[in-house]
Amino acid sequence: MYSDEELLQLSGLQHFAFCRRQRALIHSKLLMMVLITYDVNTEDSAGRKRLRKIARQCVNYGQRVQCSVFECMLDPVQYRTLEAKLLSIMDMEKDSLRFYELGNNYEKRIKHYGAKHSYMPDSPLLL
């Protein structure tokens, strides 16, 4: 039904129910921005399949900002989980995967120029 990453701990639900600001402050201290880049060899069908699987995992955890670049707001458990998933998918002999840990003070480390408007991952999401 739900994966482990989609579930909140009970203490997190309690904080959210009784004090939304406190829950946000506690949670935000644990989150860090991780930039993930990958280059997958797609010369054969197995490579194209790996590319789709890696992209799908990255979409589950973050926002695509360029073709093979994702910005992800992760807590330490999510980070290690995603890293393990991606490493299990990639071919170490043919593919490349990079993780840049920008931390929770990432706003000062990112500059954006040109097309594609930037977004702030911790700002409210309007649907």
N, C-alpha and C positions, 0 to 999 in steps of 0.2 A: 504494500500500500504506500508507505512513505519510506524513503531512504534515511539512514542515520543523520545525514547532513541537513535534512529538512525538519528535523525534530528539535524543539527547544528543550533545554533542561527545565525541570520543574521550578527550580529556583529562579530561572530567567522569566518564566511565566508569572510567578508570584511578584517579582519586581515590576514586570510590565503592568500587571493588573492593579497594583497598589501605588506605584509611583513611576510613571512613564519616564520622567526626566532622569531619575536615579538609574533606571534600567538602561537608558541610552548612554549615560555617562560610564557605567560599568562596562557595557558592551563595547563602546568606542575605544576604551583604553586597551582592549585586547585585539582590536582589528588593526591590520597593517595592509598597506598597498603593496601588491606584488605584481610586477610586470612580467608577463610570460611571452616568450617568443619561440617560434619553432620553424624549422625547415625540414620538410619531409620529402624524401626521394620518391617521386611519383612516376617513375619510369615503367612500373608494372602495376597490375591491378591490386596487389597486396599493399603497395605504397599508397595508392589512392584510398584504399580502405583505412589504412592507418591515419592518413590525413583527416578523413571524415571523423574518425573516432576521437582523435586528439582535439579537433575543433569542437566537437559536441561536448566533450568534457569541459573545455575552457568556457564555452557558452553557459554551461550549468553553474559556473562559479563567478563569472565576471562579464565584462563588456568588451566586445571587439572594438579596437580603435584603429587598426589597420588590418590588412589581409591575414597576416599570421602573428598578430600582436594583440594581447588581451591585458586589460587592467582589471585586477581582482582585489576586492576588499575581503580579506580572509583573517580568521582567527588562527592561532597556531595549529589547532587540530585540523581545520579545513585545509590549511596550507600543506601539511604533511600528507593528508589523505589525497589531495589533488596531485601532489608531486609523485606519490606512489602509483596512482592510476596512470598518469602520463608516462612514467618510466616503464610501466608494464606493457604499454601499447607500442612505444617507439622501438625502432630497430637501432641498436647502439652502433652498428657498423655503417648504417646508411643515413640516419637522421640526426638532427641536432635540436636540442631543447635547452633554453636558457631561462633562469629565474632571476629577476632583479628585485631584491627586497628593498622597497622604498620607505618602509616603516609607516608610522601613523602621523608623521609630519610631512607627508608627501606633497602637499600643496606648493611648498617652496622649492621642490625639486623637479617640478614639471613645467615646461614651457611649451605652448602650442602656437603654431603659426599656420595660416592658410586655411584651406577648405576643411570641411567636417567640423562642425561646432563641437567644442569640448563639453564635457559633462562633469559634474561633481558627484561621485558615487555615494556620498553621504547626504546629499540634498534630497528633499521630498520628491517622490515619484508621482507624477500626474498621469492618470489613466483616462 
